[in-house]
Amino acid sequence: MSKPSPARYRTTNWSSYTASLRRRGSLLIWLDKEMAWVAPPEGKPGRPAVFSDAAIQFCLTIKVLFKLPLRQTTGMVASLLNMANLDWDVPDYTTLCRRQKTLAVQIPYRRADGPLNLLVDSTGIKFLGD
């Protein structure tokens, strides 16, 4: 029994095909400068947390989205904060490792034709389309 020949697809509009490939690789992250990056005092005994839950959630979201180890995650978050002209400290990998046990990173899966925007503000992390 012979195998069927594979289907051949022909691209007729190369400019739109090239543009769609470029859009597929675009990254847009919105950071609110009013976001509480530093944790508020809790009044509990022991050493207080330095970074807020939103800061840890943001770092872990970047980790999950790009499938990075924790040390590379801290480097990427530092780079993103630098590009956004924010002079915020970045949690080190041991802080992320300890805090990821108590925080659940939830990324809603949705398949869309448009880009996925990651919005980080004082109310938390949101995933938005166009």
C-alpha positions as CSV (number, residue, x, y, z in Angstrom):
1,M,0.0,0.0,0.0
2,S,1.5,3.4,-1.0
3,K,1.6,6.4,1.2
4,P,-0.4,9.4,0.1
5,S,1.7,12.3,-1.1
6,P,1.9,15.2,1.4
7,A,-0.2,18.3,0.8
8,R,1.7,21.2,-0.7
9,Y,0.8,24.7,0.3
10,R,1.8,27.7,-1.7
11,T,2.2,31.1,-0.3
12,T,0.8,33.7,-2.7
13,N,1.0,36.8,-0.5
14,W,4.6,36.9,0.8
15,S,4.3,40.4,2.4
16,S,1.4,39.4,4.6
17,Y,3.1,36.1,5.4
18,T,6.3,37.8,6.5
19,A,4.3,40.4,8.5
20,S,2.4,37.6,10.3
21,L,5.7,35.9,11.2
22,R,7.1,39.1,12.6
23,R,3.9,39.7,14.7
24,R,4.2,36.1,16.0
25,G,7.5,37.0,17.7
26,S,6.5,40.4,19.2
27,L,6.5,40.9,22.9
28,L,4.5,43.6,24.7
29,I,4.6,43.8,28.5
30,W,2.9,46.7,30.3
31,L,4.3,47.6,33.7
32,D,2.5,50.1,35.9
33,K,4.9,52.4,37.8
34,E,2.5,52.7,40.7
35,M,2.5,48.9,41.2
36,A,3.4,47.8,44.8
37,W,6.7,46.0,44.0
38,V,7.8,46.1,47.7
39,A,5.8,44.2,50.2
40,P,3.9,46.2,52.9
41,P,4.7,45.4,56.5
42,E,2.6,42.6,57.9
43,G,3.2,43.0,61.7
44,K,4.0,39.3,62.1
45,P,7.1,38.0,63.9
46,G,10.0,37.0,61.8
47,R,11.7,38.6,58.9
48,P,9.2,40.5,56.7
49,A,8.9,39.8,53.0
50,V,10.8,42.2,50.8
51,F,8.8,41.8,47.6
52,S,5.1,41.9,47.1
53,D,3.1,38.9,45.9
54,A,2.5,40.8,42.6
55,A,6.3,41.1,42.1
56,I,6.8,37.4,42.7
57,Q,3.8,36.5,40.5
58,F,5.2,38.6,37.7
59,C,8.6,36.9,37.9
60,L,7.0,33.4,38.0
61,T,4.7,34.3,35.1
62,I,7.8,35.2,33.0
63,K,9.4,31.9,34.2
64,V,6.4,29.9,33.0
65,L,5.8,31.8,29.8
66,F,9.4,31.5,28.6
67,K,10.2,28.1,30.3
68,L,13.2,29.5,32.1
69,P,15.1,28.3,35.1
70,L,14.9,30.7,38.1
71,R,18.4,32.2,37.7
72,Q,17.6,33.1,34.0
73,T,14.2,34.4,35.1
74,T,15.9,36.9,37.4
75,G,18.1,38.1,34.6
76,M,15.2,38.5,32.2
77,V,13.1,40.4,34.8
78,A,16.1,42.7,35.5
79,S,16.4,43.3,31.7
80,L,12.6,44.0,31.4
81,L,12.7,46.4,34.4
82,N,15.8,48.1,32.9
83,M,14.0,48.6,29.5
84,A,11.0,50.1,31.3
85,N,13.3,52.5,33.1
86,L,12.3,51.2,36.5
87,D,14.8,51.3,39.3
88,W,13.4,48.3,41.2
89,D,15.3,45.5,42.9
90,V,14.8,42.0,41.4
91,P,14.1,39.0,43.6
92,D,16.9,36.6,43.6
93,Y,16.4,32.9,42.7
94,T,16.2,31.7,46.3
95,T,13.4,34.1,47.1
96,L,11.5,33.0,44.0
97,C,12.1,29.4,44.9
98,R,10.8,29.8,48.4
99,R,7.8,32.0,47.5
100,Q,6.7,29.9,44.5
101,K,5.7,27.2,46.9
102,T,2.9,29.4,48.3
103,L,1.8,31.2,45.1
104,A,0.0,29.5,42.2
105,V,0.8,31.0,38.8
106,Q,-2.3,30.8,36.7
107,I,-2.0,31.5,33.0
108,P,-5.3,31.2,31.1
109,Y,-4.7,29.3,27.9
110,R,-6.4,30.9,24.9
111,R,-5.7,30.5,21.3
112,A,-6.0,33.7,19.4
113,D,-4.9,35.2,16.2
114,G,-3.8,38.4,17.7
115,P,-1.0,39.2,20.2
116,L,-1.2,38.4,23.9
117,N,-0.6,41.4,26.1
118,L,0.7,41.0,29.6
119,L,-0.5,43.8,31.8
120,V,1.0,44.3,35.3
121,D,-0.6,46.9,37.5
122,S,-1.5,47.4,41.2
123,T,-4.5,45.0,40.9
124,G,-2.4,42.1,39.7
125,I,-1.5,40.4,36.4
126,K,-3.9,40.3,33.5
127,F,-3.6,38.7,30.0
128,L,-5.3,40.8,27.3
129,G,-5.8,40.5,23.6
130,D,-6.2,43.4,21.2
